[in-house]
């Protein structure tokens, strides 16, 4: 019994020792440890755990482990822990935790379930380690591999991977694009595809890389679809080593297209040859200066200075300065030294004077640039002999001074103006005074020509004329002065389209134009007076003579028939003829008087009731033609029509009605008068139509019947002054009159005289 108790006591002591060692183990283990209950609450943690999270033990015991995880890891914990309790073990589970200081870390966790003697869950024992840095490396490695893969596929140079037998096992798109047109590439020997070799060649850089373990290089042709060389490639072969780096397992070939570089080098060589040819034939002097000596000098440089290559061959450094004019020598030498020393404060382009071997002075425009010549700094100098240009500039300056004197002191207006908008750019004081300005400065600031043309189209006319004839002389324009007073100018000008400028001279011809206008008006008045007198003389000589002849013939017939009783009825007819001729003469005198009144302009324009005027003219016609059967109908669309007219309007209507009655062979004379309102160009008019059933008027005569003017043509029969008077009267009231056929297309059915008068409500 005692022995059994001793054994039992010994076991308990061993168990306590074991628990103590276990306690020491997990307390001081380098890995973080935690034990959890079946609700994932923390039962115990070790010091490594507390150090890792940054908490004290009393802060974490009894808390759920999920409180120390981010949300995504917390959700994973719930699902993983259920599985953990079922299987009793969990390995390689990653969680993202949040330390007390807020820093996130990634842990890698292993765990075991401890069961009681009945097999029930007792607690979970878990160890974890921080794998944050490892994850970063893994992610970087993944990114690096992705990057290398992208580089391999997207790089613009060709890449291929070969095995030890020089078989192509991988190529990138660029290499495939270059060579896949000739044959499939994968699985073939590299030299069969793009080295232009049908068999293994010992000088192939890939073979050399395999043999020596060192990179090798060769320039190979670039093959086109037609198996012809279309360019050149740089081929670099690198040995491909195994993971341990001790064995060569293949070759990486890196190919770059150098066709452009080869072509550029060839072109550069050709360009250098061309440059030398051009330099020797250039009209500009070209030097290369190094250490104060001429290293190159073209033929033009020899021609300009007069010193040949033999002359300068033995010159010491900077001895060429003796050919520079003494006043410019120090400056030129200073700039040359600065250029040699690489000084930033240097003038690359300047002018100086050169003393030729003959002693003549030449002006030189100098440009220099630092270059590398045979591995050392040198100056490339390009110069141009501008002596003629300098002399020309001097003459131009003298000419401009003379021109300026003449411009400012000329006694006529001189100016420059812009073509685009008419703005004056320059003028003299005489020109400014033409427009009412005291000084040229005032005009240049204020006056714009395009705003002062009385007839704006005149500017286009003068510009068109200058463009067509290069210049104009004596072109007359009417413009306004500063204050708006019109002024006539005679312009002589020329144009420079390139400079957007007109240069011109102007003379005031206003008084001359007034005198010319007065002369023209005087001549016009004289001509009208003469024509008028001639007209009335011809009228009296022709028409009045006809009237008197008719009266005289009638009287003579009456005298012959007075003793013959059988002819008494004819005497009555003769008396009627005499009465008609007297009326005709009276009408002629009346029309001449009215025509004269209109031409003298002595008339009053007023508002007239056109219906009353028409009625008055109808009554007069009916009384005058009592021996004829006449029917006149008046149609109107409104009750009242007031027109712009006057006292002579009734005479116009009467003359039209007389014409309709006189030239009518119908048994019954019918006249239709229609009055209506019309619109023309947004203005209201009254339209009066006089239609008749007379003999009508042929088309060729429709305009001529209104033209009984001051001329010698008397073919109209002498009494046509009636319709001429109508046109004159209507025109004096700003109206219109014309004649059409009553029936469209048939003039024999009568005429339609149409009058248009403006509606008016003027005060009488």
Buried (B, 14 or more C-beta within 10 A) or exposed (E): EEEEEEEEEEEEEEEEEEEEEEEEEBEEBEBBBBBBBEEBBBBBBBBBBBEBBEBEEEEBEEEBBBEBBBEEBBEBBEEBBEEBBEEEEBEEBEBBBBEEEEEEBBBBBBBBBEEEEEEEEBBBBBBBBBBBEEBEEEEEEEEEEEEEEEEBEEBEBBBBBBBEEBBBEBBBBBBBEBBBEBEEBEEBBBBBBBBEBEEEEEEBBBBBBBEEEEBBEBEBBBBEEEEEEEBBBBBBBBBBEEEEEEEBEBBBBBBBBBBEEBEEEEEEEEEEEEEEEEBEEBEBBBBBBBEBBBBBBBBBBBEBBBBBEEEBEEBEEBEBBEBBBEEBBEEBBEBBEBBBEEEEEBEEEBEBBBBBEEEEEBBBBBEBEBEEBEEEBBBBBBBBBBBEEBEEEEEEEEEEEEEEEEBEEBEBBBBBBBBEEBBBBBBBBBBBBBBBBEEBEBBBEEBEBEEBBEEEEBBEEBBEBBEEEEEBEEBBBBBBBBEEEEBBBBBBBBBEEEEEBBBBBBBBBBEEBEEEEEEEEEEEEEEEEEEBEEBBEBBEEEBBEBBEEBBEBBEEBBEEBEEEEEBEEBBEEBEEBBEBBEEBBEBBEEBBEBBEBBEEEEBEEBBBEBBEBBBBBBEBBBEBBEEBEBEBEEEBEEEEBBBBBBBBBBBBBBBBBBBBBBBBEEEEBBBBBBBBEEEEEEEEBBBBBBBBBBBBBEEEEBEBBBEBEBEEEBEBEBBBBBBBBBBBBBEBBEBBBBBBBBBEEEBEBBBBBBBBBBBBEBEE
